[in-house]
Amino acid sequence: MGSQQGGCSMRADKPVKPGWFFRNGRQYLAVSEVPATVNLTTSEVTDAISLGQLRIERVNGCKVVAMEELFDWIDMQESGRGQA
């Protein structure tokens, strides 16, 4: 068959980046990766967590935020509804 791995081709199409997680069909991002990924300051993310605007979960021992919730929170901030 021409495989270079001894007949076993188990490569994923797109490798998952460090800090990205999937569980039960949902995508999560490590809290430490949020500021750089969505161009926010660390204090903006910390404030949102402290105010209960972003919910933290744990995946494989890592603190994460669901991507869907993160995007919803960003939309609220941009529309002015998420101001404290």
Number of C-alpha atoms within 10 A of each C-alpha: 6 6 8 8 8 8 9 9 9 7 7 7 6 6 7 10 8 9 15 17 19 12 10 5 6 10 14 23 22 20 20 15 15 19 15 10 9 11 8 12 11 14 10 11 18 15 13 16 15 11 11 10 18 19 15 16 14 11 16 8 7 15 16 24 25 22 17 12 14 19 12 14 17 15 13 14 13 11 10 10 10 13 9 9
